[in-house]
Amino acid sequence: MRLITVLLISAILFGCSETMFMSDEEKINIAERACAEAKATRQFESARRVRLINDARAKLGKGVYPLSSPDFMIIYGNCLSIILDEDDLSPSNHWRLD
């Protein structure tokens, strides 16, 4: 009985923290793919861009994008900072968010 309890608790803990064990490269790849696809959408497809950003944030265990439209950040080159925070990356990779 104790073994089952320990296994169940560890499965819950490790299942919920999948992004905790992702490397910086994996996180950056997810964000870059979403940004590239968002940049390739047509001008009037704002809802699709929001969905792409939110899907990438969900893969990283984050909530939805808090603003209505990420278009401004995507157009002016700060797309990675929409998806990733400095807390997501080690200090040696913070330069990628600038």
N, C-alpha and C positions, 0 to 999 in steps of 0.2 A: 504494500500500500504506500509506504514511504517512497519507494522507487518511482511509482507512478506519479506521485505528487511532484517529486523533483523533476522528472522528465517533462511533465506538463508545464511546470513553471518555467523551465529553461527553454522549452519550445516557444512559449509565449514571449519571453524576453528576447530571444534571438530572432524570432519571426517579425517582431515589431521594429527592430532596429537594423534592418537590412542596409540602410544608407550609412549607418555608422561605420560599416566595414568596407564601404566603397573607397577606392583610391581617389585622389584628386583628379587623376587623368580620366577616370570613368565619369566623374561628376562634370568635368569640363567638356568631355565628349558629348554627353547628353545635352548640356546647355548649348554647345556650338551647333549640334544638329538641329535643335529646335530653332535657334536664331537664324540659321541658314534657310530653313524652310519658311520661317516667318518673313524674312527679307524677300523671298522669292514670290510671295503672294501678291496678287494684284491690289491696287490701291483701295478698292471698295470692299475688300475681304477682311475687314477689321475683326469680325467675330471669329473668323478662322485663326487669326493671329493670337487672339486672346486664348482660344482653345489650345493652340500649340504651346503657348507659354505655360498655361495651367497644367497641361499634361506633363511637361518637363518638370515643373515644380512638384507635381504629385509623385513622379518617379524618384525624386530626391527627398520625399517625405515632408514636403512643405505644403502650406495652405495655398489657397487660390491667390492670384495676383490681386492686390487690394485696390487698385485704381481701375477705372472703367476701360481704358485703352492704353496699351503699351506702345502705340505707334510712334510717339515722340522719341522714346528711348531707342527703339529699333532703328529709326531713320538716322539718328545722330550717333549711332555706334556704341551705345551702352547696353546692348541687349543682354550680355552675360550677367550684368549686375541686376537685371530684373529677376533672373532665375537663381543665381548664386549670391550668397552673402559672404562676407569675410569669415564668418564663423564656419562656413562649409569647407574652406580650404586652409591648408597649412600656410603659415606666414610667408614661406618662400614662393607661393603662387598667388599672392595678393595682387601683384602687378598685372595679372591677366584681367582683373576687374576694372582697371583704369581706362 
